[in-house]
């Protein structure tokens, strides 16, 4: 992809010494629903925004290029090029600080290599942003819960079911709510203070996931959010937040890092007390 030069513009005067990411996070609640989609993408994928056109950013954030422009202006920039200049400046500082690694392939990489490199970067970014305290809290909550309710719709339903499979192998009671069906709503109605609710989301969360997290908070249930947007509503409602990167040059979000996170989370539960689970896992492997 050809990268054209853009003059770097300073942040709006009222932003002070903040970085673009910090400025967006501080003002996040002021934005409209579609602008929040843009904000979430910029905060979590700053290195890509530094070199994307407004049209490319809009496609990745599932919105329109006019929304991207209006978002730029809402921040106090004249337009998107000025916002992109601020993104490039923050990205440059990160590179100089050594927080961004060199690319996996050369600049003339094929479409296959581009997608593979994106997945490599997603796993790396997910690992880099993982908080040990949050991971430990998630593992402890899963291991000690009387009942686990995994809530995820559409593509997230598959990962909720897979996490349920991994936990069931450890003889942990887990259920899935994957659609606003009568059965799923019945599972939500049984949330109590002995339930652990795990909400999985990609991009803008489904209303069912938000509803489950709000109900869990109201009934004092433990909550974990697994999301690709650090500013998502699901993350804000959760006690424990696990972030994964889903950036992709393709026509669909990447779930490579999500799969890695789920498997690592289940292994963390297993490793907490291997002797307790050893016989069950051994029997499963012999099948």
C-alpha positions as CSV (number, residue, x, y, z in Angstrom):
1,X,0.0,0.0,0.0
2,X,1.4,3.3,-1.0
3,X,1.9,5.7,1.9
4,X,1.7,9.4,1.1
5,X,3.1,12.1,3.3
6,X,0.8,14.2,5.5
7,X,1.9,17.2,7.4
8,X,1.8,16.5,11.1
9,X,-0.6,18.8,13.0
10,X,-0.6,19.3,16.8
11,X,-3.5,18.2,18.9
12,X,-6.2,20.9,19.4
13,X,-5.2,23.5,22.0
14,X,-7.5,22.2,24.7
15,X,-6.0,18.7,24.4
16,X,-2.9,19.9,26.3
17,X,0.1,17.5,26.4
18,X,-2.0,14.4,25.9
19,X,-1.4,11.9,23.1
20,X,-4.2,11.4,20.5
21,X,-5.2,8.1,22.1
22,X,-5.4,9.6,25.6
23,X,-7.4,12.6,24.3
24,X,-9.9,10.4,22.5
25,X,-10.4,8.2,25.6
26,X,-10.9,11.3,27.8
27,X,-13.7,12.5,25.5
28,X,-15.2,9.1,24.6
29,X,-18.5,9.6,26.3
30,X,-19.2,12.8,24.3
31,X,-19.2,11.0,20.9
32,X,-22.2,9.7,19.0
33,X,-22.7,6.0,18.6
34,X,-21.0,5.9,15.1
35,X,-18.2,8.2,16.3
36,X,-17.5,5.8,19.1
37,X,-16.9,3.0,16.6
38,X,-14.2,5.3,15.0
39,X,-12.8,6.2,18.4
40,X,-12.5,2.6,19.4
41,X,-10.7,1.6,16.2
42,X,-8.2,4.5,16.4
43,X,-7.3,3.8,20.0
44,X,-6.7,0.1,19.4
45,X,-5.1,0.3,16.0
46,X,-3.1,3.5,16.0
47,X,-0.3,2.1,13.8
48,X,-2.8,1.3,11.0
49,X,-4.6,4.6,11.3
50,X,-1.3,6.4,10.8
51,X,-1.2,5.2,7.2
52,X,-4.9,4.5,6.3
53,X,-7.1,6.7,4.2
54,X,-10.4,8.0,5.7
55,X,-12.2,5.4,3.5
56,X,-10.1,2.5,4.7
57,X,-10.5,3.5,8.3
58,X,-14.3,3.8,7.8
59,X,-14.4,0.3,6.3
60,X,-12.5,-1.2,9.2
61,X,-14.7,0.7,11.8
62,X,-17.9,-0.3,10.0
63,X,-19.0,3.2,9.3
64,X,-18.8,5.9,6.6
65,X,-15.9,8.2,5.6
66,X,-18.1,11.2,6.3
67,X,-18.4,10.0,9.9
68,X,-14.6,9.8,10.1
69,X,-14.3,13.4,8.9
70,X,-17.0,14.6,11.3
71,X,-15.2,12.7,14.1
72,X,-12.0,14.5,13.2
73,X,-13.7,17.8,13.4
74,X,-15.4,16.9,16.7
75,X,-11.9,16.5,18.1
76,X,-11.0,20.0,17.0
77,X,-9.1,19.1,13.8
78,X,-9.7,20.7,10.5
79,X,-10.2,17.3,8.9
80,X,-9.0,13.7,8.8
81,X,-5.5,14.5,7.4
82,X,-4.8,16.5,10.6
83,X,-6.0,13.8,12.8
84,X,-3.9,11.3,10.9
85,X,-0.9,13.6,11.4
86,X,-1.4,13.4,15.2
87,X,-1.7,9.6,14.9
88,X,1.5,9.4,13.0
89,X,3.3,11.6,15.6
90,X,2.1,9.3,18.4
91,X,3.1,6.2,16.4
92,X,6.5,7.7,15.7
93,X,7.1,8.3,19.4
94,X,6.1,4.7,20.1
95,X,8.5,3.4,17.6
96,X,11.3,5.5,18.9
97,X,10.5,4.3,22.4
98,X,10.9,0.7,21.1
99,X,7.3,-0.3,21.8
100,X,6.5,-1.4,18.2
101,X,8.3,-4.3,16.5
102,X,9.6,-4.4,12.9
103,X,7.3,-5.9,10.3
104,X,7.3,-9.7,9.7
105,X,7.6,-9.4,5.9
106,X,9.0,-7.0,3.4
107,X,7.0,-4.0,2.1
108,X,6.2,-5.8,-1.2
109,X,4.4,-8.6,0.6
110,X,1.6,-10.6,-1.1
111,X,-2.0,-10.5,0.1
112,X,-1.5,-13.9,1.9
113,X,1.6,-12.5,3.7
114,X,-0.2,-9.3,4.6
115,X,-3.0,-11.3,6.3
116,X,-0.6,-13.6,8.0
117,X,1.5,-10.6,9.2
118,X,-1.6,-9.0,10.6
119,X,-2.5,-12.1,12.6
120,X,1.1,-12.3,13.9
121,X,0.8,-8.7,15.0
122,X,-2.6,-9.3,16.6
123,X,-1.3,-12.1,18.8
124,X,1.7,-10.0,19.7
125,X,-0.3,-6.9,20.5
126,X,-2.8,-9.0,22.6
127,X,0.0,-10.5,24.6
128,X,1.7,-7.1,25.0
129,X,-1.5,-5.5,26.3
130,X,-2.5,-8.4,28.6
131,X,-2.6,-7.5,32.2
132,X,-1.3,-10.2,34.5
133,X,-3.6,-9.0,37.3
134,X,-6.6,-9.2,35.0
135,X,-5.7,-12.6,33.7
136,X,-5.1,-13.9,37.2
137,X,-8.5,-12.5,38.3
138,X,-10.2,-14.1,35.3
139,X,-8.6,-17.5,36.0
140,X,-9.6,-17.3,39.7
141,X,-13.1,-16.3,38.9
142,X,-13.6,-19.2,36.4
143,X,-12.1,-21.8,38.6
144,X,-14.2,-20.8,41.6
145,X,-17.6,-20.1,40.0
146,X,-20.6,-22.3,40.7
147,X,-22.0,-21.5,37.3
148,X,-20.5,-19.8,34.2
149,X,-22.7,-18.2,31.5
150,X,-20.9,-17.4,28.3
151,X,-22.7,-14.8,26.2
152,X,-21.7,-14.2,22.5
153,X,-23.7,-13.8,19.4
154,X,-23.0,-14.3,15.6
155,X,-19.3,-15.1,15.2
156,X,-18.7,-14.8,18.9
157,X,-21.2,-17.6,19.5
158,X,-18.6,-20.1,18.1
159,X,-15.9,-18.8,20.5
160,X,-18.3,-18.9,23.4
161,X,-19.1,-22.5,22.6
162,X,-15.5,-23.4,22.2
163,X,-14.6,-21.9,25.6
164,X,-17.6,-23.9,27.0
165,X,-16.1,-27.0,25.5
166,X,-12.7,-26.3,27.1
167,X,-14.2,-25.6,30.5
168,X,-16.5,-28.7,30.4
169,X,-13.4,-30.8,29.9
170,X,-12.3,-29.5,33.3
171,X,-15.7,-30.4,34.7
172,X,-16.7,-26.8,35.1
173,X,-20.4,-26.0,34.7
174,X,-20.8,-23.7,31.7
175,X,-23.7,-22.6,29.5
176,X,-23.9,-20.5,26.4
177,X,-26.4,-17.7,25.5
178,X,-25.9,-17.1,21.7
179,X,-29.2,-15.5,20.6
180,X,-32.2,-13.7,22.0
181,X,-34.2,-17.0,22.0
182,X,-36.5,-18.0,24.8
183,X,-33.9,-20.6,26.1
184,X,-31.1,-18.0,26.1
185,X,-33.3,-15.4,27.9
186,X,-34.2,-18.1,30.4
187,X,-30.5,-18.5,31.2
188,X,-30.1,-14.8,31.6
189,X,-33.0,-14.8,34.1
190,X,-31.2,-17.3,36.3
191,X,-28.2,-15.0,36.8
192,X,-27.4,-14.6,40.5
193,X,-24.5,-13.7,42.7
194,X,-23.1,-17.2,42.2
195,X,-22.9,-16.8,38.5
196,X,-19.9,-15.7,36.4
197,X,-21.0,-13.9,33.2
198,X,-18.5,-13.8,30.4
199,X,-19.4,-11.4,27.6
200,X,-17.6,-11.8,24.2
201,X,-17.8,-9.1,21.6
202,X,-16.2,-7.8,18.4
203,X,-16.7,-4.2,17.5
204,X,-20.1,-2.8,18.6
205,X,-21.5,-5.3,21.1
206,X,-24.8,-7.1,20.5
207,X,-27.7,-5.8,22.7
208,X,-28.0,-9.3,24.2
209,X,-24.4,-9.2,25.5
210,X,-24.9,-5.7,26.9
211,X,-28.2,-6.8,28.5
212,X,-26.5,-9.8,30.2
213,X,-23.7,-7.6,31.6
214,X,-26.1,-5.0,32.9
215,X,-28.2,-7.7,34.5
216,X,-25.1,-9.3,36.0
217,X,-24.1,-6.0,37.6
218,X,-27.6,-5.5,39.0
219,X,-27.6,-8.9,40.6
220,X,-24.0,-8.7,41.8
221,X,-22.7,-11.5,39.6
222,X,-19.0,-11.6,38.7
223,X,-18.3,-10.4,35.1
224,X,-15.5,-10.8,32.6
225,X,-15.4,-9.0,29.2
226,X,-13.5,-10.4,26.3
227,X,-13.5,-7.7,23.6
228,X,-11.5,-6.2,20.8
229,X,-12.4,-2.6,21.8
230,X,-10.9,-1.3,25.1
231,X,-13.6,1.4,25.1
232,X,-16.6,-0.9,24.4
233,X,-19.7,-0.8,26.6
234,X,-19.2,-4.4,27.5
235,X,-15.7,-3.7,28.8
236,X,-17.0,-0.8,30.9
237,X,-19.6,-3.0,32.5
238,X,-17.2,-5.8,33.4
239,X,-15.1,-6.2,36.6
240,X,-12.4,-8.0,34.6
241,X,-11.4,-7.0,31.1
242,X,-9.5,-9.1,28.6
243,X,-8.5,-7.3,25.3
244,X,-7.6,-9.0,22.0
245,X,-6.6,-7.4,18.7
246,X,-8.7,-8.2,15.6
247,X,-7.1,-6.0,13.0
248,X,-7.2,-7.5,9.5
249,X,-6.6,-6.3,5.9
250,X,-9.3,-8.8,4.8
251,X,-13.1,-8.4,4.5
252,X,-13.7,-9.9,8.0
253,X,-12.2,-9.3,11.5
254,X,-9.3,-11.5,12.5
255,X,-10.1,-13.9,15.4
256,X,-6.7,-15.5,15.7
257,X,-5.7,-13.6,18.8
258,X,-9.1,-14.3,20.3
259,X,-8.6,-18.0,19.9
260,X,-5.2,-17.8,21.4
261,X,-6.6,-15.8,24.4
262,X,-9.4,-18.3,25.0
263,X,-7.1,-21.3,24.9
264,X,-4.5,-19.6,27.1
265,X,-7.3,-18.7,29.6
266,X,-8.5,-22.3,29.8
267,X,-4.9,-23.5,30.2
268,X,-4.5,-21.1,33.0
269,X,-7.4,-22.6,34.8
270,X,-6.0,-26.1,34.2
271,X,-2.5,-25.1,35.3
272,X,-3.9,-23.7,38.5
273,X,-4.4,-27.2,39.8
274,X,-3.1,-29.8,37.3
275,X,-3.5,-32.7,39.7
276,X,-7.2,-32.0,40.1
277,X,-7.9,-32.1,36.3
278,X,-5.2,-34.7,35.3
279,X,-7.4,-37.8,35.1
280,X,-10.2,-36.0,33.1
281,X,-7.8,-34.6,30.6
282,X,-5.9,-38.0,30.3
283,X,-9.2,-39.7,29.6
284,X,-10.1,-37.1,26.9
285,X,-6.7,-37.5,25.2
286,X,-7.2,-41.3,25.0
287,X,-10.5,-41.0,23.1
